[in-house]
Amino acid sequence: MKSSPNLLLGQVSTAHLVSHLHIMALPALLPLLPDTMQVGFVELGFAIGLFNIVSALVQVPLGYLVDRLGARRMLMAALLLGTFSFGLVAVFPSYPCLLVAMTLAGLANGVYHPADYSLLSRGLPIDKMGRAFSIHTFAGFLGGALAPPVMVGVALLLAPRWSFAVAALAGLAAWGVMVSSTPTTNHHPDAIAGGSHNAGTRPVSTSVMTLAVLTLLFTLLSLSTGAIEKFSVSALVQGFDVTLPAANLALTVFLFASAFGVLAGGVLADRTSRHGYVAAGAFALAALIVVLIIQVALPPIALTIALGAAGFLTGMVAPSRDMLVRAASPAGAEGKTFGIVSTGFNLGGVIGPILFGLLLDRGLATGVLWAAVGFMLTTTAVVLLQERHQRSSGLSNG
């Protein structure tokens, strides 16, 4: 069945879009919920933190379960659990229910990366893997971008509880896409026909050192991009005399350019086996652009173009990053490997806000961007070391 790879990619990408919509659902509604739930921002922030902490704690064990029980089965269960979580808040829009829902949603969120990457790694042709990873990542970016207008729009039109209902329905729709048609299997519930031939040259096992390096890589990526995505507007306004509208426009362009950079990175990832060099080169160039922004007082248009270019380059890294992890993952253990290294995102999500918020509170706005540069350059070095290690060990899956 020739359409099976595209069907699988479409199903997994749809699930990934919904996962990012769910991640952003509560943050998007923050301005409206204090009056609705009669709580402060601290309490709402705790609910968001609870979601991330649960995801960080469960992602590794869920990665093992993905490999043992089947990625498709686990992904469908996660979609149903996410649906139930947000449906609970829609029916009972109270703060205690919100805490329960965010705990359950965090549990569901811990499934997505291990299950998604396991399905894609086992079920798609190796020569299309980079583009597949890029489309999957692009879908996640799109889900996150859709959350603010959809969630806030529904809340303003009806009520916040109906926004949570929409989030629940999105999960149910994605589950329906998964269950409506199943790609042709080849003696494995998670592999389509031909998927078992996609191992390439891959290790029998993954060393603790390799897992540690890749987890560090994901943490650094989260820190470097998080500095720009979440704190660049405040830094630019506070330390660079940039107006708020200009800073917001520059960030918007950065985010959209990142999404399209992911697609470009996917094409490039399929045309080379040197994924580490691609990622390192793109991040090094992005770091230089951020240095330019720090050192030169750019007019608003030039600032927007510069941040857009940096966003495109950082987006290009994602498919090569995923290919590096796949190359280091033993065939059949993709869920475990991606589950372990993806905890780096959660670590960065905890460390980054504290560090960058401290810098802003101390009046060191330029330090936010310098920190981004430092994390980018460190990322470049880590990627090059990992590429060198994999090549010396004969693990590259060119």
N, C-alpha and C positions, 0 to 999 in steps of 0.2 A: 504494500500500500504506500504509494509514493508520497501521499499527502501527510503521512503520519508524523514526520519530523516537524512540519509546519503546524500541524494540529497540536502537538505536544508543546511547541514553543508558544503558541497562542494561549493555551490553557495556563501554562506556568506564568507567562507574562501577565495575564489577567489577574491571577492570584497575587502576584507581586504588586500590581497597581493597587489592589484593594488593601494589601498589607500596609502600604505607605499612606493610603487614605485613612486607615485606622490609626496609624501612628500620629498623624496630624489632626485627627478629629477633635480631641480635647484642647490642644494648644490653639487651634483656630477659633474655638469658642470662648477662650479665656475672658475677653472683654465683656461678654454677656452673661456669664455664669454666676458671678458674685451675687447679683440681685435675684437670679432664678433660684439658686440653692442656698442663699443666705449664708455664704461663707466668704472668707477673704482669699486673696491671691496666694497666701502662704499655704492654705489648705489645698487649693487647687494645684499648686506646685508640688505638694506632697503626693497628690494623686498621679501626676505625671512621673514623678520620681519613682513611685511604686511600680508603675508600668515598666520602666527601664531596669529597675533592680531585679524584678522577677524575670525579665527577658535574659538578663545577664546570667542569673543563677541557673536557669533551666536549659539554656541553649546547648551546652555541651552534652548533658545526659540525653536531651531530645535528639541530638545528632546521632548518638549511638542507637536510639530507638528507630530513627529513620532507616538506618542500615539494616536493622534487625526485622522490623515490622513492615517496611516498604514505604518509600517516599510518597507515592500517590495516596496511599491510605492515610498517612499522617497529615499530608497537606489538606486533604478533604476534611479531616477531623478538625484541623486548625481553623479552616474557614467557617465551619459550623460553630465552633467555640467562640470565634470572633463575632459571628452573627448573634449568638445568644448574649454575649457580653454587652454589646451596644443596644440590643433589644431590651435588656433588663433596665438600662437607664431610661430608655424611651417610655417604658411602662411605669417605672418607679423613679422619677427624676429627683432623687434625693442624694445628699452627699454620702451617706453610708452605702447606698447602692452603687454610687460612682466608684467608691474604693473597691468594692467587690468586683465591679465590672473591669476596672483597670488591672486588678490582679489576674483575672481570667484572660483579659486581652493580652497582657504581658506574656502569659503562658502560651497563648496561641502564636504570638509574635516570635517566640523562640523556635518555632517549627519552620518558619518560612525559608530562611536562608539555607539550612541544611537540606530541606526537602527539595527546594527549587534547584539548587546546584547539583544535587544527586540525580534528579530526573534529567536535567539537561546534559550532564556529563555522560550518563549511561545511554541516553536515547537519541543523541544527535550525531551526525557525521563529524569527524574530527576536523575536516577542512572547513566546516561552517561554524565551529564552536565559538570563535571570537565574535562573530556577528550575532550569534545566538545570545551570548552573554550580554552584548551591548544592547540588544532589543529588550532583553529582560530587565536590565538596569534602567533603560530609558522609560520603561513602563512604570517602574518604581518612582522615578523623578516626576512623571506625569501625575501619578496618584497623589503625591505630596503637593504638587502645584494646584491640583483641582480642589484639595480640601478646603482652603480658606474661602473661595467664592461659593462653593456648594454648601458647606456647613453654615457659614454666616448668612448666605442668601436665604436658605430655608428657615433659619432661626428668625430672621427679621420678617420674613413673609408669614410664618406661622408661629413657631415657638421652638426653643432649643431642643425640647424633647423630640420634635419631629426631625431635627438634624441627626440625632442619634438613631432614629428609626431609619433614615436614609442610609447611614453607615451600616446598619444591620442588613438592610436590603441589598446593599452592594456586596456584602459577604455572601449572602444567600444566592445572589445572581452568579457570583464566581463559582460557588459550589455547583450550581446548576450547569455551568459551562463544563466543569470537570466531569460531572456524572453523565452528561448527555451523550458523550461519545468518548470512547477509549481507544487510544492508538493501538495498532497491531502489536502484540507482544511476542517475545521470542524466549519462552520458557522462564521469563522473569517478569513479575508484575510491574516493574519500573523501567523496563527496557523495551523499546520498540524494535521492529525487525532491523537487524544490522547493528543494534546498539552494543551488543556484546563485543563487537570488533573495534570499539572506540578506545580501547585502553591505551593504545600507542605504547611508547616506551615509558613505563611508569613504575614507581618503586613497589617492592613487596610490602614494605612498611615505612612509616614516616617517623623520623627520629624526633626525640623531644626537642633537640636544638632547632630543627627545622620548624616545628610547630611554634616554638617560642619566637623565632625570628618573624614568621608570618603574622603571628598575633601582634607583635610589636609594630609590624608594618601597618596593619589595620588600625592600630591605636594612633600612630603618627598621621595616617591619612585622615582620621576623624578629627584630630587636633588641628591640622593645617587647614582643612577645608571648613571646619566648624568655626575657626577664628573669623573667616571671611563671611560665611553664611549667616552667622548669628550675631556677630559683634562689629563687623566692619562699618555699618551705618553709624553706630554710636561713636566709634573711633574716628571716623572721618569728620563727623560733626564737631566732636569735642576737640580733636587735636589738629585738624587740617583746614579749619574754616570752610568746610563744604556745607552747603545748605542741605536741609533734611530732604527736600524733594530730589535734589541732584544725587544725594547719597542713595536714596531708595531706588532711583532709576538705575544707577550703576549696579546695585545689588541684583535688581530684577534681570538686567542683561546678563550678569554673571551666572545666574541660576539657569536661565534659558540656554545660554551658550554652553553651560556644562552638560545639559541634556543632549544637545546636538553633538557635542564633543564625544559623548559616549558612543553614539552611532558611528562617528568617524573612526574612533578607536577600535571599534569592532571590526571594521573592514581592514584596518592596518594590522590588527592582531592575527587575522587569518592569512596575511601575506608575509609573515615573518615568524621565525621560531625564537627570535631574540626579544621575548616579551619584557624581560627586565630592563633591557636597554631602551626600549620604547617608553616604558613608564618613567625611568630615570631621566631621560632626555626631556620629556614633557614637563615633569615636575621641576627640573632645574630651570627651564625657560620660564615657567610660571613664577618661580621664586625671583628671577631677575626682573620680571614685570612688576611684581609687588615692591621690590626695591626701588624701581623707577617711580612708582606712585608715592613712596615715602620721601624720596629725595627731591623730587621735582614737583613744584606747585602746578599741577595740570588743570587746565580749564575743564568745566563740566563735561563737554563732549569728549575730550581726550581721556578724561578719567573713566568715562563710561566704556569707551573703546578698549582701554587698557584692562579694566576689570573683566570685560567680555572676553578678551583674548586669554586672560588668566583662567577664566572659567572654562573655556573651550579646552585648554591644555589639561586642566585637572580632570575634566570629564573624560578625556582620551585615555587616562590612566586606568579607568575601571575595568575594561575588558582584559587588558594585559595583566592587571592585578589578579583577576579571576583565573586567567590561564596559568599564572604562576602557582596559584594554590592547587589547581587541578593537576599540574605537572608533579606536584609534591605529594599528591594523594594516591594511595594504593587503590587500584580498581576495586569497586565494591565497598569502599570505605569513604566515599565522598561526603556523605552526610556527617560523619564524625569529624572529618578534617575541617570542613567548612563551618561546622558548629563551633569547634574550638577556636579557630582563628577569627571568626566573626564577633567573638566576645571582645575583641579589640575595639570595635565600634562603640560598645557599651562603656568600656574603660575610658575611651576618649570623651564620650558624652558626659561622664562624671567629672573628669579632671578639667576639661576645657572651660566650662562655665565658671568654675571656681577661680581658675588662673586668670582668665580674661576679665572677669568681673572685678577681681582684685586690682588688676592693672588700671582699669577704668576708674575705680574708686580712689586710687592713689594719684589720679591725674596723669597717668602714663599712657595716654591714648595711642601714641606712636608705638608703644611697646606691644600692643595687640598685633599690629601688622609685622613688626620685627619678629615676634614670636611665630607668626605664620611662616615667615621666611625661614626661620631656624628649623621649624618642623619639616618644611618642604625639603630643605637641604639634607636634613637627617634622613628623611624618607628616601631621598635619592641615593644616599650612601648605603642604606639598608637594602634597597632593591638591587643595587649593583653587587653587593656581597652575596645576596641570595641567588642571583643569576649565576655568579661565578661558582658558587657551591653546587648548584644543580648541574651545571655543565661539567664540572670536574667529577661529579658523581655519575654522570651519564643519565641524568633524570629528565633532561629537556625532552618535551614531547613534540618537537618540530614536525 
